[in-house]
Amino acid sequence: MDGPAVERALRDHAAAVETWLDEALPRPEGATAALVRAMRYAALGGGKRLRAFLVKATGDLFEVPAEQSLAVGGAIELLHAYSLVHDDLPAMDDAAMRRGRPSCHKAFDEATAILAGDALQALAFELLARGVTGIDDATSRALVLGLSRAGGPAGMCGGQMIDLEAERLALDLTGIRELQALKTGALIRFSCEAGCLLGRAGDVDRQALLAYGGRLGLAFQISDDLLDLRGDAALVGKDVGHDAGQGKATFITALGPAGAEAELRRLEAEAAGLLAGFAGRANVLEALFGFVIHRTH
């Protein structure tokens, strides 16, 4: 699969995820209508749905039914949407734009945005815990546990805390890797793990795909750092030059642009090696890695 083909596959699956999310989210009615409108604003209307696509792509390796991958991927996207709402808040990254439109706290207000993020997180776990047709209780529990860990102190929240304290900590490259492995990478790794859990993958395959997810998470963040440095805000859909303006520790500050690009090539080679054991069946995941590191938005 080449770059344009994987981009089409991403776009097609994103459309299916959008439909699923539209149906899963509540409708704005009664006294909570403002909260629900903010939830829907944050969760719908854009994004590559990379994490949901990873659930499908890994699940396809083990013949997981499409409706199961879609539902689990949709729940992960709800948690991701919550993290973006909170990440954009003035107390966090203070970002005015997200996905080409005003951030949730700009479109509504800070209090509503905080509540919308909280509610999206709760809904993600509710949908997983409620159960998906064909997924047994043990697998549902494993999915809830994995998503909890990816979103908590050993995942996104922990990474965000390190990010907030990065200036005081004076992070070196090792520290930046740890930060991003938690803040960005944990949910990407879990998206790969979720496909393995649904497909009852063996330990060797599971470990290879988790390691692939770890490389992809780092590559995604390095690519994001490069876009922040030299991307077009109209294409990227959010503020650029933001990290430099806030003095953030990034892969660019640690490696420089040329070093960051070399690191992307190294990670891509490692990812290809990890997928070699699937004898060509993981070509979608291999092409996806190339798409991530060469993206312009």
Secondary structure, 3 states (H helix, E strand, C coil): CCHHHHHHHHHHHHHHHHHHHHHHCCCCCHHHHHHHHHHHHHHCCCCCCHHHHHHHHHHHCCCCCHHHHHHHHHHHHHHHHHHHHHHCCCCCCCCCEECCEECHHHHCCHHHHHHHHHHHHHHHHHHHHHCCCCCCHHHHHHHHHHHHHHHCCCCHHHHHHHHHCHHHHCCCHHHHHHHHHHHCHHHHHHHHHHHHHHHCCCHHHHHHHHHHHHHHHHHHHHHHHHHHHHCCHHHHCCCCCHHHHHCCCCHHHHHHHHHHHHHHHHHHHHHHHHHHHHCCCCHHHHHHHHHHHHCCC
